[in-house]
Amino acid sequence: MRAVIQRVSSASVTIGGAVKSSIGQGLLVLLGVGHEDGPEDIDWLARKISGLRIFDDEAGVMNRSVVDTGGEVLIVSQFTLMASTKKGNRPAYIAAAPHEIAIPAYEQFCASMSSAIGKPVGTGEFGADMKVALVNDGPVTICIDTKNKE
């Protein structure tokens, strides 16, 4: 799994002109699911993201997690994170999991994140044409790939 995590002041997902989900302060997570991703990737990534200390403490040091701050999380599926650009100028998406793998993995990741932060998460809609709006706070943007844990 690959994730791009952005610390935000606010974020939202609009589908067909209607806002599907919106959050205030917290994390926007763009999530790509690969062929080889399984339950261990889902659990590890949810724990890692929920524990990331990227919010300021009283001294202005990034020392608090989204859980510590009571922040919200919005998770948007994004298969393009699995793109390979090794050859030519057209990205190849062969590493992206097919729908029958990716949809359940995305849904399980959302459930795991909800459990990890102790509240519901906002979501997009898998496969939909989504308009994502955000105010990146910092800016702070972190990339994580579960295949590069060490």
mmCIF file of the C-alpha atoms, coordinates in Angstrom:
data_MODEL
# 
_entry.id   MODEL 
# 
loop_
_atom_site.group_PDB 
_atom_site.id 
_atom_site.type_symbol 
_atom_site.label_atom_id 
_atom_site.label_alt_id 
_atom_site.label_comp_id 
_atom_site.label_asym_id 
_atom_site.label_entity_id 
_atom_site.label_seq_id 
_atom_site.pdbx_PDB_ins_code 
_atom_site.Cartn_x 
_atom_site.Cartn_y 
_atom_site.Cartn_z 
_atom_site.occupancy 
_atom_site.B_iso_or_equiv 
_atom_site.pdbx_formal_charge 
_atom_site.auth_seq_id 
_atom_site.auth_comp_id 
_atom_site.auth_asym_id 
_atom_site.auth_atom_id 
_atom_site.pdbx_PDB_model_num 
ATOM 1   C CA . MET A 1 1   ? 0.000   0.000  0.000   1.00 0.00 ? 1   MET A CA 1 
ATOM 2   C CA . ARG A 1 2   ? 1.118   3.505  -0.677  1.00 0.00 ? 2   ARG A CA 1 
ATOM 3   C CA . ALA A 1 3   ? -0.187  6.515  1.171   1.00 0.00 ? 3   ALA A CA 1 
ATOM 4   C CA . VAL A 1 4   ? 0.297   10.239 0.867   1.00 0.00 ? 4   VAL A CA 1 
ATOM 5   C CA . ILE A 1 5   ? -0.593  11.829 4.192   1.00 0.00 ? 5   ILE A CA 1 
ATOM 6   C CA . GLN A 1 6   ? -1.250  15.557 4.369   1.00 0.00 ? 6   GLN A CA 1 
ATOM 7   C CA . ARG A 1 7   ? -1.778  17.489 7.575   1.00 0.00 ? 7   ARG A CA 1 
ATOM 8   C CA . VAL A 1 8   ? -4.747  19.725 6.834   1.00 0.00 ? 8   VAL A CA 1 
ATOM 9   C CA . SER A 1 9   ? -6.732  22.550 8.348   1.00 0.00 ? 9   SER A CA 1 
ATOM 10  C CA . SER A 1 10  ? -9.677  21.265 6.302   1.00 0.00 ? 10  SER A CA 1 
ATOM 11  C CA . ALA A 1 11  ? -10.378 18.879 3.439   1.00 0.00 ? 11  ALA A CA 1 
ATOM 12  C CA . SER A 1 12  ? -13.362 17.628 1.468   1.00 0.00 ? 12  SER A CA 1 
ATOM 13  C CA . VAL A 1 13  ? -14.361 15.258 -1.318  1.00 0.00 ? 13  VAL A CA 1 
ATOM 14  C CA . THR A 1 14  ? -17.039 16.272 -3.815  1.00 0.00 ? 14  THR A CA 1 
ATOM 15  C CA . ILE A 1 15  ? -18.659 13.780 -6.202  1.00 0.00 ? 15  ILE A CA 1 
ATOM 16  C CA . GLY A 1 16  ? -21.079 14.906 -8.885  1.00 0.00 ? 16  GLY A CA 1 
ATOM 17  C CA . GLY A 1 17  ? -21.352 18.371 -7.363  1.00 0.00 ? 17  GLY A CA 1 
ATOM 18  C CA . ALA A 1 18  ? -22.269 17.098 -3.864  1.00 0.00 ? 18  ALA A CA 1 
ATOM 19  C CA . VAL A 1 19  ? -19.897 17.015 -0.905  1.00 0.00 ? 19  VAL A CA 1 
ATOM 20  C CA . LYS A 1 20  ? -19.490 13.363 0.136   1.00 0.00 ? 20  LYS A CA 1 
ATOM 21  C CA . SER A 1 21  ? -17.202 13.983 3.140   1.00 0.00 ? 21  SER A CA 1 
ATOM 22  C CA . SER A 1 22  ? -15.458 16.878 4.803   1.00 0.00 ? 22  SER A CA 1 
ATOM 23  C CA . ILE A 1 23  ? -13.189 17.298 7.804   1.00 0.00 ? 23  ILE A CA 1 
ATOM 24  C CA . GLY A 1 24  ? -11.640 20.055 9.835   1.00 0.00 ? 24  GLY A CA 1 
ATOM 25  C CA . GLN A 1 25  ? -8.157  19.801 11.337  1.00 0.00 ? 25  GLN A CA 1 
ATOM 26  C CA . GLY A 1 26  ? -6.597  16.413 10.774  1.00 0.00 ? 26  GLY A CA 1 
ATOM 27  C CA . LEU A 1 27  ? -5.210  14.211 8.028   1.00 0.00 ? 27  LEU A CA 1 
ATOM 28  C CA . LEU A 1 28  ? -6.079  13.702 4.386   1.00 0.00 ? 28  LEU A CA 1 
ATOM 29  C CA . VAL A 1 29  ? -4.878  10.233 3.352   1.00 0.00 ? 29  VAL A CA 1 
ATOM 30  C CA . LEU A 1 30  ? -4.608  9.363  -0.334  1.00 0.00 ? 30  LEU A CA 1 
ATOM 31  C CA . LEU A 1 31  ? -4.397  5.559  -0.530  1.00 0.00 ? 31  LEU A CA 1 
ATOM 32  C CA . GLY A 1 32  ? -3.174  3.251  -3.286  1.00 0.00 ? 32  GLY A CA 1 
ATOM 33  C CA . VAL A 1 33  ? -3.625  -0.521 -3.007  1.00 0.00 ? 33  VAL A CA 1 
ATOM 34  C CA . GLY A 1 34  ? -1.267  -2.961 -4.743  1.00 0.00 ? 34  GLY A CA 1 
ATOM 35  C CA . HIS A 1 35  ? -1.638  -6.601 -5.828  1.00 0.00 ? 35  HIS A CA 1 
ATOM 36  C CA . GLU A 1 36  ? 0.381   -7.963 -2.924  1.00 0.00 ? 36  GLU A CA 1 
ATOM 37  C CA . ASP A 1 37  ? -1.183  -5.900 -0.138  1.00 0.00 ? 37  ASP A CA 1 
ATOM 38  C CA . GLY A 1 38  ? -2.838  -7.856 2.632   1.00 0.00 ? 38  GLY A CA 1 
ATOM 39  C CA . PRO A 1 39  ? -4.198  -7.548 6.176   1.00 0.00 ? 39  PRO A CA 1 
ATOM 40  C CA . GLU A 1 40  ? -0.732  -7.014 7.661   1.00 0.00 ? 40  GLU A CA 1 
ATOM 41  C CA . ASP A 1 41  ? -0.189  -3.985 5.385   1.00 0.00 ? 41  ASP A CA 1 
ATOM 42  C CA . ILE A 1 42  ? -3.584  -2.556 6.336   1.00 0.00 ? 42  ILE A CA 1 
ATOM 43  C CA . ASP A 1 43  ? -3.014  -2.926 10.083  1.00 0.00 ? 43  ASP A CA 1 
ATOM 44  C CA . TRP A 1 44  ? 0.576   -1.667 9.988   1.00 0.00 ? 44  TRP A CA 1 
ATOM 45  C CA . LEU A 1 45  ? -0.331  1.389  7.910   1.00 0.00 ? 45  LEU A CA 1 
ATOM 46  C CA . ALA A 1 46  ? -3.329  2.324  10.065  1.00 0.00 ? 46  ALA A CA 1 
ATOM 47  C CA . ARG A 1 47  ? -1.192  2.113  13.225  1.00 0.00 ? 47  ARG A CA 1 
ATOM 48  C CA . LYS A 1 48  ? 1.632   4.069  11.597  1.00 0.00 ? 48  LYS A CA 1 
ATOM 49  C CA . ILE A 1 49  ? -0.553  6.899  10.298  1.00 0.00 ? 49  ILE A CA 1 
ATOM 50  C CA . SER A 1 50  ? -2.643  7.226  13.467  1.00 0.00 ? 50  SER A CA 1 
ATOM 51  C CA . GLY A 1 51  ? 0.561   7.467  15.510  1.00 0.00 ? 51  GLY A CA 1 
ATOM 52  C CA . LEU A 1 52  ? 2.498   9.885  13.286  1.00 0.00 ? 52  LEU A CA 1 
ATOM 53  C CA . ARG A 1 53  ? 3.627   12.783 15.436  1.00 0.00 ? 53  ARG A CA 1 
ATOM 54  C CA . ILE A 1 54  ? 3.182   15.592 12.923  1.00 0.00 ? 54  ILE A CA 1 
ATOM 55  C CA . PHE A 1 55  ? 1.026   18.042 14.894  1.00 0.00 ? 55  PHE A CA 1 
ATOM 56  C CA . ASP A 1 56  ? 2.525   20.805 17.018  1.00 0.00 ? 56  ASP A CA 1 
ATOM 57  C CA . ASP A 1 57  ? 2.646   20.574 20.789  1.00 0.00 ? 57  ASP A CA 1 
ATOM 58  C CA . GLU A 1 58  ? 2.544   23.564 23.139  1.00 0.00 ? 58  GLU A CA 1 
ATOM 59  C CA . ALA A 1 59  ? 6.183   24.378 22.299  1.00 0.00 ? 59  ALA A CA 1 
ATOM 60  C CA . GLY A 1 60  ? 5.512   24.413 18.558  1.00 0.00 ? 60  GLY A CA 1 
ATOM 61  C CA . VAL A 1 61  ? 7.317   21.113 18.001  1.00 0.00 ? 61  VAL A CA 1 
ATOM 62  C CA . MET A 1 62  ? 5.737   18.372 15.861  1.00 0.00 ? 62  MET A CA 1 
ATOM 63  C CA . ASN A 1 63  ? 5.219   15.950 18.723  1.00 0.00 ? 63  ASN A CA 1 
ATOM 64  C CA . ARG A 1 64  ? 1.493   15.073 18.673  1.00 0.00 ? 64  ARG A CA 1 
ATOM 65  C CA . SER A 1 65  ? -0.523  12.584 16.621  1.00 0.00 ? 65  SER A CA 1 
ATOM 66  C CA . VAL A 1 66  ? -3.976  12.970 15.105  1.00 0.00 ? 66  VAL A CA 1 
ATOM 67  C CA . VAL A 1 67  ? -5.234  10.905 18.053  1.00 0.00 ? 67  VAL A CA 1 
ATOM 68  C CA . ASP A 1 68  ? -3.549  13.258 20.546  1.00 0.00 ? 68  ASP A CA 1 
ATOM 69  C CA . THR A 1 69  ? -5.133  16.317 18.935  1.00 0.00 ? 69  THR A CA 1 
ATOM 70  C CA . GLY A 1 70  ? -8.590  14.796 18.460  1.00 0.00 ? 70  GLY A CA 1 
ATOM 71  C CA . GLY A 1 71  ? -8.251  15.486 14.732  1.00 0.00 ? 71  GLY A CA 1 
ATOM 72  C CA . GLU A 1 72  ? -10.247 13.973 11.914  1.00 0.00 ? 72  GLU A CA 1 
ATOM 73  C CA . VAL A 1 73  ? -9.207  11.739 9.007   1.00 0.00 ? 73  VAL A CA 1 
ATOM 74  C CA . LEU A 1 74  ? -10.409 11.713 5.400   1.00 0.00 ? 74  LEU A CA 1 
ATOM 75  C CA . ILE A 1 75  ? -9.333  8.714  3.266   1.00 0.00 ? 75  ILE A CA 1 
ATOM 76  C CA . VAL A 1 76  ? -9.499  8.863  -0.524  1.00 0.00 ? 76  VAL A CA 1 
ATOM 77  C CA . SER A 1 77  ? -8.667  5.906  -2.782  1.00 0.00 ? 77  SER A CA 1 
ATOM 78  C CA . GLN A 1 78  ? -6.142  6.789  -5.457  1.00 0.00 ? 78  GLN A CA 1 
ATOM 79  C CA . PHE A 1 79  ? -4.883  3.991  -7.690  1.00 0.00 ? 79  PHE A CA 1 
ATOM 80  C CA . THR A 1 80  ? -2.531  6.410  -9.485  1.00 0.00 ? 80  THR A CA 1 
ATOM 81  C CA . LEU A 1 81  ? -0.221  6.228  -6.454  1.00 0.00 ? 81  LEU A CA 1 
ATOM 82  C CA . MET A 1 82  ? 0.735   2.773  -7.734  1.00 0.00 ? 82  MET A CA 1 
ATOM 83  C CA . ALA A 1 83  ? 1.972   4.209  -11.056 1.00 0.00 ? 83  ALA A CA 1 
ATOM 84  C CA . SER A 1 84  ? 5.293   3.191  -12.534 1.00 0.00 ? 84  SER A CA 1 
ATOM 85  C CA . THR A 1 85  ? 7.084   5.826  -14.594 1.00 0.00 ? 85  THR A CA 1 
ATOM 86  C CA . LYS A 1 86  ? 10.206  3.794  -15.394 1.00 0.00 ? 86  LYS A CA 1 
ATOM 87  C CA . LYS A 1 87  ? 9.576   3.637  -19.136 1.00 0.00 ? 87  LYS A CA 1 
ATOM 88  C CA . GLY A 1 88  ? 8.266   6.370  -21.376 1.00 0.00 ? 88  GLY A CA 1 
ATOM 89  C CA . ASN A 1 89  ? 5.968   9.198  -20.426 1.00 0.00 ? 89  ASN A CA 1 
ATOM 90  C CA . ARG A 1 90  ? 2.720   7.290  -19.926 1.00 0.00 ? 90  ARG A CA 1 
ATOM 91  C CA . PRO A 1 91  ? 2.465   5.887  -16.393 1.00 0.00 ? 91  PRO A CA 1 
ATOM 92  C CA . ALA A 1 92  ? 1.772   2.161  -16.095 1.00 0.00 ? 92  ALA A CA 1 
ATOM 93  C CA . TYR A 1 93  ? -0.675  1.021  -13.422 1.00 0.00 ? 93  TYR A CA 1 
ATOM 94  C CA . ILE A 1 94  ? 0.059   -2.719 -13.481 1.00 0.00 ? 94  ILE A CA 1 
ATOM 95  C CA . ALA A 1 95  ? 1.013   -2.631 -9.774  1.00 0.00 ? 95  ALA A CA 1 
ATOM 96  C CA . ALA A 1 96  ? -2.451  -1.363 -8.801  1.00 0.00 ? 96  ALA A CA 1 
ATOM 97  C CA . ALA A 1 97  ? -4.748  -4.040 -7.423  1.00 0.00 ? 97  ALA A CA 1 
ATOM 98  C CA . PRO A 1 98  ? -7.893  -4.887 -9.401  1.00 0.00 ? 98  PRO A CA 1 
ATOM 99  C CA . HIS A 1 99  ? -11.250 -3.791 -7.989  1.00 0.00 ? 99  HIS A CA 1 
ATOM 100 C CA . GLU A 1 100 ? -12.012 -7.161 -6.406  1.00 0.00 ? 100 GLU A CA 1 
ATOM 101 C CA . ILE A 1 101 ? -8.884  -6.798 -4.223  1.00 0.00 ? 101 ILE A CA 1 
ATOM 102 C CA . ALA A 1 102 ? -8.645  -3.029 -3.895  1.00 0.00 ? 102 ALA A CA 1 
ATOM 103 C CA . ILE A 1 103 ? -12.215 -2.254 -2.775  1.00 0.00 ? 103 ILE A CA 1 
ATOM 104 C CA . PRO A 1 104 ? -12.247 -4.636 0.227   1.00 0.00 ? 104 PRO A CA 1 
ATOM 105 C CA . ALA A 1 105 ? -8.697  -3.524 1.160   1.00 0.00 ? 105 ALA A CA 1 
ATOM 106 C CA . TYR A 1 106 ? -9.717  0.153  1.019   1.00 0.00 ? 106 TYR A CA 1 
ATOM 107 C CA . GLU A 1 107 ? -12.821 -0.521 3.114   1.00 0.00 ? 107 GLU A CA 1 
ATOM 108 C CA . GLN A 1 108 ? -10.818 -2.525 5.662   1.00 0.00 ? 108 GLN A CA 1 
ATOM 109 C CA . PHE A 1 109 ? -8.205  0.233  5.859   1.00 0.00 ? 109 PHE A CA 1 
ATOM 110 C CA . CYS A 1 110 ? -10.954 2.792  6.537   1.00 0.00 ? 110 CYS A CA 1 
ATOM 111 C CA . ALA A 1 111 ? -12.334 0.541  9.309   1.00 0.00 ? 111 ALA A CA 1 
ATOM 112 C CA . SER A 1 112 ? -8.853  0.052  10.781  1.00 0.00 ? 112 SER A CA 1 
ATOM 113 C CA . MET A 1 113 ? -8.168  3.799  10.765  1.00 0.00 ? 113 MET A CA 1 
ATOM 114 C CA . SER A 1 114 ? -11.528 4.471  12.389  1.00 0.00 ? 114 SER A CA 1 
ATOM 115 C CA . SER A 1 115 ? -10.681 1.984  15.116  1.00 0.00 ? 115 SER A CA 1 
ATOM 116 C CA . ALA A 1 116 ? -7.171  3.421  15.543  1.00 0.00 ? 116 ALA A CA 1 
ATOM 117 C CA . ILE A 1 117 ? -8.387  7.011  15.993  1.00 0.00 ? 117 ILE A CA 1 
ATOM 118 C CA . GLY A 1 118 ? -11.535 6.116  17.926  1.00 0.00 ? 118 GLY A CA 1 
ATOM 119 C CA . LYS A 1 119 ? -14.018 7.852  15.622  1.00 0.00 ? 119 LYS A CA 1 
ATOM 120 C CA . PRO A 1 120 ? -15.482 7.520  12.119  1.00 0.00 ? 120 PRO A CA 1 
ATOM 121 C CA . VAL A 1 121 ? -13.354 8.575  9.166   1.00 0.00 ? 121 VAL A CA 1 
ATOM 122 C CA . GLY A 1 122 ? -14.515 10.464 6.102   1.00 0.00 ? 122 GLY A CA 1 
ATOM 123 C CA . THR A 1 123 ? -14.225 8.677  2.769   1.00 0.00 ? 123 THR A CA 1 
ATOM 124 C CA . GLY A 1 124 ? -14.411 9.209  -0.920  1.00 0.00 ? 124 GLY A CA 1 
ATOM 125 C CA . GLU A 1 125 ? -16.083 6.727  -3.252  1.00 0.00 ? 125 GLU A CA 1 
ATOM 126 C CA . PHE A 1 126 ? -13.940 4.048  -4.811  1.00 0.00 ? 126 PHE A CA 1 
ATOM 127 C CA . GLY A 1 127 ? -13.661 4.527  -8.579  1.00 0.00 ? 127 GLY A CA 1 
ATOM 128 C CA . ALA A 1 128 ? -15.638 7.776  -8.664  1.00 0.00 ? 128 ALA A CA 1 
ATOM 129 C CA . ASP A 1 129 ? -14.534 11.013 -10.324 1.00 0.00 ? 129 ASP A CA 1 
ATOM 130 C CA . MET A 1 130 ? -13.753 12.931 -7.132  1.00 0.00 ? 130 MET A CA 1 
ATOM 131 C CA . LYS A 1 131 ? -12.820 16.542 -6.573  1.00 0.00 ? 131 LYS A CA 1 
ATOM 132 C CA . VAL A 1 132 ? -10.588 16.764 -3.509  1.00 0.00 ? 132 VAL A CA 1 
ATOM 133 C CA . ALA A 1 133 ? -10.120 20.132 -1.841  1.00 0.00 ? 133 ALA A CA 1 
ATOM 134 C CA . LEU A 1 134 ? -7.711  20.766 0.999   1.00 0.00 ? 134 LEU A CA 1 
ATOM 135 C CA . VAL A 1 135 ? -5.883  23.384 2.952   1.00 0.00 ? 135 VAL A CA 1 
ATOM 136 C CA . ASN A 1 136 ? -2.500  21.814 3.671   1.00 0.00 ? 136 ASN A CA 1 
ATOM 137 C CA . ASP A 1 137 ? -1.324  22.932 7.112   1.00 0.00 ? 137 ASP A CA 1 
ATOM 138 C CA . GLY A 1 138 ? 2.399   23.610 7.218   1.00 0.00 ? 138 GLY A CA 1 
ATOM 139 C CA . PRO A 1 139 ? 2.650   22.334 4.546   1.00 0.00 ? 139 PRO A CA 1 
ATOM 140 C CA . VAL A 1 140 ? 3.216   18.856 5.934   1.00 0.00 ? 140 VAL A CA 1 
ATOM 141 C CA . THR A 1 141 ? 3.118   15.943 3.487   1.00 0.00 ? 141 THR A CA 1 
ATOM 142 C CA . ILE A 1 142 ? 4.438   12.433 4.236   1.00 0.00 ? 142 ILE A CA 1 
ATOM 143 C CA . CYS A 1 143 ? 4.685   9.464  1.831   1.00 0.00 ? 143 CYS A CA 1 
ATOM 144 C CA . ILE A 1 144 ? 4.615   5.891  3.145   1.00 0.00 ? 144 ILE A CA 1 
ATOM 145 C CA . ASP A 1 145 ? 4.923   2.591  1.274   1.00 0.00 ? 145 ASP A CA 1 
ATOM 146 C CA . THR A 1 146 ? 4.222   -0.562 3.285   1.00 0.00 ? 146 THR A CA 1 
ATOM 147 C CA . LYS A 1 147 ? 6.794   -2.419 1.179   1.00 0.00 ? 147 LYS A CA 1 
ATOM 148 C CA . ASN A 1 148 ? 9.516   -0.102 2.572   1.00 0.00 ? 148 ASN A CA 1 
ATOM 149 C CA . LYS A 1 149 ? 8.962   -0.566 6.309   1.00 0.00 ? 149 LYS A CA 1 
ATOM 150 C CA . GLU A 1 150 ? 12.626  -0.846 7.174   1.00 0.00 ? 150 GLU A CA 1 
# 
